[in-house]
Amino acid sequence: MNALIRGVRFVRTLQIYYPYSSQLYPKGYPGADPNGTILPPGYGRTVDLTQIKLHWLWKLVQVFRELRALRNHTGPKMFLEEDHYVSPDLLDVLAKTKAMQAKSCPSCILILGGYPKQKLWHDLNWDVVRLTRFYASGNNMGMVLERNFWQRFMECGKEYCTIDDYNWDWTLQHMHLKCFPEQLRILKPDAPRVWHVGNCGTHTKQKWKCRRARITESIRNLDTQLANNQANLFLESLRMVSTLKSPLPVTPNTFGGWGDPRDHNMCLAILRDG
């Protein structure tokens, strides 16, 4: 992995290493602690799940506060993962959506990813960017965050660390409804420019989906779809459509899995100290 990143030449890179990984603590917290801990009735602790929420926060803190290289950077930060695939016009769409944001919704966050079904590709409106409210399901990929979001997040950071949900995105869903001065709004292209090609996610029980051949197949399918939609890439302009008045699904109850006080304390420490 290190060699792969050192081989990247088209952009500048900086590797940062999560210091609280369960891989570094295989016999104690934050890994699996053989001594356990006293949890509320009905609670267990799944290490792999709690790690995700802690790591997402640590990454946010590093990017917006701790890294010297970024302290004076006031531009947008796009959060991508290793199994995300981006379209050739990603940066072009980002620039056009940023201009739309500056004019129509400065407090909006941009969501450039999505999960369209392949059979529905022909129905996508490639020139449409929707102004709508944030809802965790489907709006957690290709997030573009800026300091105005970071400031709102920090003001409600304790909520992030104590809301009983191991998912960072559903925690954010409850957090912005409960604590933010106004609900999060987003600008999101109808046709995503970031896709998830990994079939081996957190909740995957069918391990055959983790095979390299499956991921290769997903990438080839995307390549084919993008080749068939060349005319829809690098469009001269995009148009905004507001669906702010459209109803969203009811926010579900928290999913739990976040009852260990050590995770709460670790989360608060990351928020405080990085």
Long-range contacts (C-beta under 8 A, 24 or more apart in sequence): 14-67, 14-69, 16-59, 16-62, 16-67, 18-55, 18-58, 18-59, 20-54, 20-58, 20-266, 20-270, 21-51, 21-55, 22-47, 22-48, 22-51, 29-262, 30-54, 30-262, 30-263, 30-266, 37-260, 37-261, 37-262, 39-259, 39-260, 40-259, 43-256, 43-257, 43-259, 43-260, 44-257, 45-257, 45-259, 45-260, 45-263, 46-166, 46-257, 48-202, 49-166, 49-202, 49-257, 50-166, 50-257, 50-258, 50-260, 50-263, 52-166, 52-167, 52-168, 52-202, 53-165, 53-166, 53-167, 53-168, 53-171, 53-258, 53-263, 53-267, 54-263, 54-266, 54-267, 54-270, 56-168, 57-160, 57-161, 57-168, 57-267, 57-270, 57-271, 58-270, 58-274, 60-145, 60-150, 60-153, 61-270, 61-271, 61-274, 62-274, 64-145, 64-147, 64-150, 65-150, 65-274, 66-274, 74-146, 74-147, 75-146, 76-110, 76-144, 76-145, 76-146, 77-144, 77-145, 77-146, 78-112, 78-142, 78-143, 78-144, 79-142, 79-143, 79-144, 79-145, 80-142, 80-194, 81-141, 82-198, 83-196, 83-197, 83-198, 83-200, 83-215, 84-113, 84-141, 84-142, 84-194, 84-195, 84-196, 84-197, 85-194, 85-195, 85-196, 85-197, 85-218, 85-219, 85-222, 86-142, 86-193, 86-194, 86-195, 87-192, 87-193, 87-194, 87-226, 87-233, 88-226, 88-233, 88-234, 89-193, 89-233, 89-234, 89-235, 90-193, 90-194, 92-234, 93-189, 93-193, 93-238, 94-144, 94-193, 96-237, 96-238, 97-129, 97-187, 97-189, 97-238, 100-129, 100-187, 100-238, 100-240, 101-187, 104-131, 104-240, 105-131, 105-185, 105-187, 106-148, 107-148, 107-182, 107-185, 108-185, 108-186, 108-187, 109-134, 109-143, 109-144, 109-145, 109-146, 109-149, 109-184, 109-185, 109-186, 109-187, 110-143, 110-144, 110-186, 110-187, 110-188, 111-139, 111-141, 111-142, 111-143, 111-144, 111-186, 111-187, 111-188, 112-141, 112-142, 112-143, 112-144, 112-188, 112-189, 112-192, 112-193, 112-194, 113-140, 113-141, 113-142, 113-143, 113-192, 113-193, 113-194, 113-195, 113-196, 114-138, 114-141, 114-142, 114-188, 114-189, 114-191, 114-192, 114-194, 114-195, 115-141, 115-192, 115-195, 115-196, 116-191, 116-192, 118-221, 118-225, 121-225, 121-228, 121-229, 124-190, 124-191, 124-232, 125-190, 125-191, 126-189, 126-190, 126-191, 126-229, 126-232, 126-233, 126-235, 127-232, 127-235, 127-237, 127-238, 127-239, 128-189, 128-190, 128-191, 128-238, 128-239, 128-240, 128-241, 129-187, 129-188, 129-189, 129-190, 129-238, 129-239, 129-240, 129-241, 130-187, 130-188, 130-189, 130-190, 130-240, 130-241, 130-242, 130-243, 131-185, 131-186, 131-187, 131-240, 131-241, 131-242, 131-243, 131-244, 132-185, 132-186, 132-188, 132-242, 132-243, 132-244, 132-246, 132-248, 133-183, 133-184, 133-185, 133-186, 133-244, 133-248, 134-172, 134-173, 134-176, 134-183, 134-184, 134-185, 134-186, 135-173, 135-248, 135-249, 135-251, 136-167, 136-169, 136-170, 136-172, 136-173, 137-169, 137-249, 139-169, 139-186, 139-188, 140-169, 141-192, 141-194, 141-196, 142-192, 142-193, 142-194, 152-180, 152-181, 154-271, 155-179, 156-180, 157-268, 157-271, 158-268, 158-271, 160-267, 160-271, 161-264, 161-267, 161-268, 161-271, 162-264, 163-254, 163-258, 164-254, 164-256, 164-257, 164-258, 164-259, 165-254, 165-255, 165-256, 165-257, 165-258, 166-255, 166-256, 166-257, 166-258, 167-255, 170-252, 170-254, 170-255, 171-254, 171-258, 173-251, 174-251, 174-254, 177-251, 185-244, 187-240, 189-238, 191-229, 191-232, 195-222, 197-222
